[in-house]
């Protein structure tokens, strides 16, 4: 007998873009998927088809919307709260480049000038969680850092705990419950 109870939140990180391949921080820049990203997005479909979702949401960015479409979920509802962490002045810049002037910088531990704070990102994703928890099973298509914050918040942790959840492109992860405790059911698969 399974002890898994409560709602599930399935999270899919979008397929590869030129900037994700190069390690460039990408939030508001609306990039298309690479050919490899499109192929990987198509391969997500068979992993999701046998699951019934009550709610399907996507970030407004084309890389997430296209991943949803290619995976067979072109009907996904756009939810602006799923947008990637706004990097401000660091948009399009790699961590290595930022560290040339801000040693040790990470999005988890340092400010993003002109961008969002971790708490601002968490506030948006808390609204997504509230929506998901009112359904049996929700599927979302979004981005690396935002989904890592979403995971930390699902687990009732501060947003910076997202630093512990590496998340590759074109992956499926599942958040759920064991009895009344929020848990990771599957990660980065």
N, C-alpha and C positions, 0 to 999 in steps of 0.2 A: 504494500500500500504506500502510495506516494505521500510525502508530507509537504508537497508544494501546493500552496493555496494562494489565492489572491490574483490580482491582475498581473499580466506580463507586458513588458515594453521591449519590443524588438527594435534594435538600432542598427542602421546600415550607414557606414561611411561611404560617401560618393566615390566614384571611380577616379582614376589618376588624371591629373591635369599636368600641363607643362610645369607649372609652379610647384605643385605638390611633389613632382618628381625631383625638382631642383631644391626642395627644402625652403622655398620662399613663402613667407606668411601671406596667406590669401584669405581675405574676408570679403570686402565689398567689390573687389575686381571680379567681374563676372566672366570667368574663363570657361571654355568648352572642355570636354573630356578629350584626352588623347585617343588614338585608335585603340591602344591597349586598354585604356580606361573604359571605352565602349564595350570591348569584348568581355572584360571582367564584369561589367554591369549586366550584360546579357546572361552571363553564367550564374548570377545571383538568383535569377528567376526560378529555376528548378529547386533551389534550396528553400524557397518561400511558398511555392504554389500549393502545397498540401496543408498549409496553415490557414485557419480562418481568422481574419483580422476584422475587428469591429470599427476601427478607425485607422486611416492611413494618412500620414502627414509628411510634408516635405518642406525643406528650407526654400526660400524664394530664389536662391541662386541657381543658375542654369545647370551647374555641375551636379547638384543634388536632384533637381527636377528631371534631368536627362537620365540619371542613374535609375530613378524611380520608373520612368517610362520604359527604359530598356529591360528592366527587371519584371515588367508586366504590370506596373502600378501607375500608369499615366493618369489615372483618376485621382491621385493623391491630392489632398487639400493643402494649399500653400499656407504655412504658418510662419509669419515673420519672426516669431520667437525662436525658431530653429536656425536662424542665420548664424554664421560663424562669429566668434569673438572679433569685435572690431579692433584692428591693430593700429589704427591711426597712422602716425608718422612711420610706423614699421611695416606698413602694407608693401608687399613685394620684396621685402628685405629678408635675408637669411639670418638665423641666429648668430652664425659666425661673424657676419658683417656688423651686427648690432654690438657684439662683444668686443669689437675693436675700440669702441668708445665707452661701452658700459660693461666692464668685466663681470663675468658670471651671470649676465642677464638671462632670465627665463620669463616667459609669460606668466608663470605661476608665482614668481617672487618679486618681480619688478614692475613698475608702471609701464604702460604703453602710451606715450605722449599722444594726445589727440584721439585716443581710442577709449575702449571701455575698461572699467575695473572688473575684477573677478566677481565682486558682489553684484554689479549691474548685469553681468552675464548670467549669474545664478538666479537673479530675480526673473529673468525671461524664461529660463529653463524650469524653474519651479512651476510656472504656469503650464508648461507642456506636461510636466509630471502630474499636476492636478487633473488635467484633461485625460491623460492616460489612465490614471487610477480610477476614473469613473467608467472605464470600459474593461471588458474581459481581456482583450488582447489588442495592443496598438503597435503599428509599424511606423517608424520614422526614418526618413532619409535626410542626412545632414553632414556635419563636418567634424574633423578630428578634435579640435579643442572644445567646441561646443558640446559634442557628445561625451567627452571625458568629464566636463563639468556636470552634464546631465547625470552621468553615472554616479559621480560623487554625491550629488544631491539626492538621487534615488536611494542611496545607501545612508542618507541622513548625515552626511559629512560636509565640512566646509568645501567651497569650490576648489581651493588649491589642492585638495586631495586627488583631484583629477590627474595630477602629475604621475600617479602610480599606474595609470591605465593606458599603456601604449595602444594606439589604434591605427591600423594600417588601412589603406584605401581598399574599397570593395570587400569589406568584411561584414559579417553578421554577428551581432552580440545580443544576448537576451538577459534582461533584468526581470526579476520576479520576487517571489516570497517563499520562504520556508516558514510555515505557520505564519506568525505575525511579523517576522523579521525580513526586511528587504535584503535580497542577496543577488549575486551574479549567478546566473544559471549557465551561461556560455559567454566566452569573451574572445574577440578578435579572430573568429573562425572564418 
